[in-house]
């Protein structure tokens, strides 16, 4: 049986992977916000938000997470994503607002 220190080291390694994956997800969400603004779409879609939460809840059935835990994880990730997308959406110039570069 692994020692407490060994188990903590395993958790530390997993935490690094989790942070790396969340950071990658946020980078993609940032690009999504820019693309939505470019195509004149709103920055947030509550239907997609619901689908993501549902997907997390379904995924928990295959692992040792409860539906409530999966929903909470999804909500936290979506909250961060929503805040970042809004910030980018509000600050990124739209196609019409971007200055034309002249030579």
SVG drawing of the C-alpha trace seen along z (x, -y; Angstrom):
<svg xmlns="http://www.w3.org/2000/svg" viewBox="-31 -53 37 55">
<polyline fill="none" stroke="black" stroke-width="0.4" points="0.0,0.0 1.4,-3.5 2.4,-5.8 0.8,-9.1 3.7,-11.0 3.4,-8.8 -0.3,-9.4 0.2,-13.1 2.8,-13.1 0.3,-11.3 -2.3,-14.0 0.2,-16.8 0.9,-15.2 -2.8,-14.9 -3.4,-18.5 -0.8,-19.7 -2.5,-17.8 -5.9,-19.2 -4.6,-22.8 -2.9,-22.2 -6.1,-20.9 -8.2,-23.7 -5.7,-26.3 -5.9,-24.7 -9.7,-24.7 -9.7,-28.4 -7.4,-29.2 -9.8,-27.5 -12.8,-29.3 -10.9,-32.6 -10.5,-31.9 -14.2,-30.9 -15.2,-34.3 -13.1,-36.1 -14.7,-34.0 -18.2,-34.6 -17.6,-38.4 -16.1,-38.2 -19.3,-36.5 -21.6,-38.9 -22.8,-36.2 -23.5,-36.7 -20.6,-35.7 -22.7,-33.2 -25.4,-30.6 -27.4,-29.3 -28.4,-26.2 -24.8,-25.3 -24.1,-25.9 -26.9,-23.5 -25.5,-20.9 -22.1,-21.2 -23.4,-20.6 -25.5,-17.7 -22.4,-16.2 -20.4,-16.5 -23.3,-14.8 -23.3,-12.0 -19.5,-11.6 -19.6,-11.1 -21.6,-7.9 -18.3,-6.2 -16.2,-7.4 -16.3,-7.8 -18.0,-11.3 -21.5,-12.0 -23.9,-13.9 -23.7,-16.8 -19.9,-16.9 -19.8,-16.7 -22.4,-19.5 -20.4,-21.7 -17.2,-21.1 -18.9,-22.1 -20.5,-25.2 -17.1,-26.4 -15.4,-25.9 -18.2,-27.5 -18.2,-30.5 -14.5,-31.1 -15.0,-30.6 -18.0,-33.0 -16.1,-35.7 -13.1,-35.4 -15.2,-35.3 -17.2,-38.4 -14.0,-40.2 -12.5,-39.3 -15.7,-39.9 -16.1,-43.3 -12.4,-44.3 -11.7,-42.7 -12.5,-45.1 -15.1,-43.7 -14.3,-43.4 -16.0,-46.7 -14.0,-48.4 -10.5,-47.0 -8.3,-49.7 -7.3,-49.2 -3.5,-48.8 -2.1,-51.0 1.3,-50.5"/>
</svg>
